[in-house]
């Protein structure tokens, strides 16, 4: 397990010895993209390479991802032809299975990933994100290659990365046939989407509670007042549960859009990103769709507060996004 990660953490180029930024990815696609943006920003700022450690993903996701969810998108390109390299090592299936049954074992495995020195032959210092806003300030002050460990869920970091070339709109490398069919049937730019996150993991997550139905209708009213949206679609991680929970509130103007069960997270994000307007769930995944929609000229509504507990989570929503209280639907300045 150690050997693959140890390769190439320090190399020589024409300018002399240069160490890369090393960023770990963990969690689902939404979390991974925040982490990726942080690594990209520092690599671009320091004019060095970016190495992406995907080892923690199968140990930390609740959605079943087994590797980087970014791979189906077009490759990242750093300034000055610097490299972006996805380190191939993933945990053995036995380790994944054991971590699913023991939280303590998972903590030990992930902790050892951070601390064991022979996984860091370049002797890079570790920047460990803490759960406060000062951590973001400290992140922006980093002036040499480091290993990054944290979620980095700050849209300020994403915007800073985008100024160097991080994607403002995510495009798939290959568009599958089922998406091409949908794009011919639906006028996405004239349609608005309500995104619901109602799966079991969301129902149990008391730190990041989901919005009330009043939030969705308030957001829809605001978007319709801004633009003549001809269609309203509902997307979710569990369409059948949305129908059970809220179906009586929707009339025939609302259409449910279901995607193939075998569609990848990147494909689902692509579809969500095609709409001209979006009313987001309390979800980093939906936030990234909003990022693409807004940068394509669309309208975005997001719920606040994002966090109901001590964990900050996604923060610093771009100022041009419309923010509504997720319980009352009232606009928040």
N, C-alpha and C positions, 0 to 999 in steps of 0.2 A: 504493500500500500504506500510505503514511504517513497519508493524510488521515483515514481512518475512525478511527484510533486517537487522533488529535489532537482529535477533537470532544469537548467537554464535560468535560475533566479538571479544570475549575474553573468554578463557577457561583455565582450569587448567589441566596440565599433571603431570607425575611423576617428572619432573624437576622443577615444580613450575609454576607460572603464565606466559603464553606466548601469545602474540598477533600475529595475522596473518598479512600477506600482503593482502591488499584488492585492486584489480585492476578492473577498469571499462572497459567494452567492448563497443565499438560503431562502427558504419559504417558496411561495408561489410566484408567478410571473410578475405581479405588481410589485412585490418586495424586491425581486431580483433586479427590476429595471431601476429602482432607486439606488440600489447598491452599485449597479453598473454605471449609472450617471456619476456617482461620486468618484469611482475609479477613473472614469474617462476624464473628468474635469482635472484631476490631479496629474494624470499622465500628460494631458495636453498642456497644462500650465507649466509643468516641469520639463516638457519636451523629452519624454521618455516613453518606454513601452508600457503596455498594460497586460498583466497576466491575470486571468480569471480562474479562481479556484471554485469549481462546482461541487466539490466533495460533500459539503453539508446539505445540499438540496434534498436528497432522498431521506435525510434524517430529520428534516425540519418542516416539510410541507404537510398541509392537511388535505391537499388535493391530489396527491399521488404522483407528483412529478418525479421523474427519475434522473433528470439532468437539466441543463440550461434550457429555459423556455425561450431564450432569445434567438437560438439558432435558426428557426424558420424565417426570421426577418433578414433583410439585406444586411451584409456585414458592416460592422463599425469601421470607420476610417479615421485615424488620428492625423493631426497636422504633421507635416515634415516626414511623411511616409513611415512614421513610427508604427510598431506592430501591436495588434490586439491578438492575444493568444489565449485560447480556452484550454486550460490544463485538463488532460483527459481522465485523471484519476477519479473514480467513484468508489464508494464503500462496497464491500462484499455484501451479497444478499443476506448472509447470516447476520452481519452486523446491523443491517437495516431492520431485520426481523426482531432482533434482540432489543433495539432501541424503541421499537413500537410497543414493547411489553414492559419496558423499564425506563422510567424518566431519569432515574439516577444514572443508569448505564449510558443513556444518551448524553447527559451532561458531562460525564467523564470522557466520552469519545470526542465531543466537540471541544472541551477544554484542552485535551491533549493536542488537538489540531492546532490550537493557538500557541501552546507553550513549548512543545517538543522542538529543541534547537536544530536537530538534523533535518527537519522539514523546512529550514530557513537558512540554507548555506550562505546566502548573501548577507546574513546578519542584519536584516532590515528591522528597524524599530516597529513596534506595534502601535497603531492608533486605535484605541478602543473607544467607540462612541458611548457617551453616557446619556442618561435620559433627562437632558435639560438643554435649553437654548444655548448655553455657553459652549456646549460641545460643537455646535455648528460654527460658532465664531472661531473656536480653536481649529476646526477643520480647515477653514479658509486661510489660516495662518501657516499651514504646513508648507515647509520650504525645501523638503528633501524626500526622496523615495521612502515609502513606508508600506507596511502591510495594514490594510483597512479591515476592521471588524466592527460591524454595526449595521443598522437598517438604513440610516441616512435618509429618512423620509422627510426631506425638505425640498419644496419647490424652488427655493432660492438656489440650492445646489444644482437642481436640474436646469434652471434657466442659465446659470453660469456655464454649465457644460455645453448647453446648446449654442452659446456664443462661440465656442471652439469647433462646433460641428456635430455635436450629439444630435440625434434625429429629433426634429420637431413634429414629424409625422412618420409613423412606423409603416413600412411597406414590406409585404411578404416577398421572399425570393421567388416563389412559385405560387400562382393563384390556382387552387384546386377547382375542378369542374363545378362542384356544388356552389361555390361562391360566385363563379361566373354566371351561373343560372340565376342566382338571387339578384345580382347586379343588373341583369336584363329585365327582371320582373319588378323591381322596386326602385322608385326614384328616391334614393337615400337622401340627397341634399334637400329635398322638400319634405322630409319626414323627421319626426322627433321620436326619440326612444326614451322610455322609462326603464331604468335598470334596477332590478330587485335582487338582493342577496338574501336568500331565505333558507339555505341549506342548513344541515345540522350544526356545522361548525359556527355559522353565524348566529344561530339560535342560542348557542351556549356561550357566546362571547359577550360578557357583560362589560368589558372595557370599551367595546366599540359597538354600541347598540345601533340597530338599523332604524331608519326614519319611519315615522307614522305615515299613513296614507294621505293625511292632510298636506304633508310636505310635498308629495308628488303632484297633487292637484294644483297646489299653489305654484309650483315650479312650471307646470304645464301652462297655466294661465299666463304667466310672465313671458314664456317663450312664444306663445301664440300671439301675444300683443306686440312682440317685436318683429315677427315674421309670419308669413302666411304658410304655415305647415299644413300640407294636405292630408298627411297620414300620421297616426300615432301607433307606435309599436311597443310591445312589452318584451323585454329580454330578461332572463334570470338564470341562475345556477340550478333552479328547480322550478320549471314552468308549472308543473302540476300542483305544486304547493302554493304558488302565487294564485292560481285559479281558485284553490280551496280557500285561501285566506282573504282574497280581495276581489274575487270574480264578480260578486254581486254589485261592486262599485263601478264596474266598467260596462259601458254600453257597446253597441255594435261598431262605434267609431274606433275602438281599440282592437288591435290585431296582435296575436301572440306569434312570436318568431322563434321557432325551435331549430336548433342546429344539430347535425349528426352527432351521435354519442361518441364517435371516434375522432371528432374534430379536436385539434390541438388547442392549447390555451392561446397561442399566437394567432391562430385562425379565428378564434372567437373574439379576440381583441380587435382584429382587423375588421370584422363585421361591425362590431360596436362603434368603431372609429369612423365608419362611412357616413353616419347620420349628420344631418345639418344642425341638430340640436339634441341635447341630452340632459336628463334629470338623473343625477347619479345616486346610486346606493352609497352606503358608508363602506367604501371599498377602494383599496389602492388600485386594484385591477380596473375599476371604472374610472378612477382618476386618470389613468394613463390613456384611456379612450378619450376622456375629456381633453387631455393635452393635445392629442392629434386633431380632434374636432375643432378646438379653438384655433389652433395654428393653421387650419384649413379654412378659416373664416366663419366657423359655426358658433353656436350659442351654448353656454354651459351653465348648469345649476348644480351646486354641490351642497351637502348637508353639514351643518355645524351645530354643536361641537363635534369634531371628529372623534375625540376621545372622551369617555365618561369616567375614566379612572386615572391612575397615576402615570400610565404609559402614554406618552405624547402621541405616537403614531404620526400619520401623514399630517403635515402642518404647513403654514405659510402658503395657503392657496394663492395662486396668482390674483392680483387685485382686480383684474377685469372679469373674473368669474363671478357669477351671481351666487351669493351665499344666503341660504335660508336656514332658519332654526329647524332642526330635524323633527322636532316634536310639534311645534305650532304652525310651521310653514311661514312664519313672519320673516321679512327680509332683514338681514343682519349687515350692518355697515362695516 
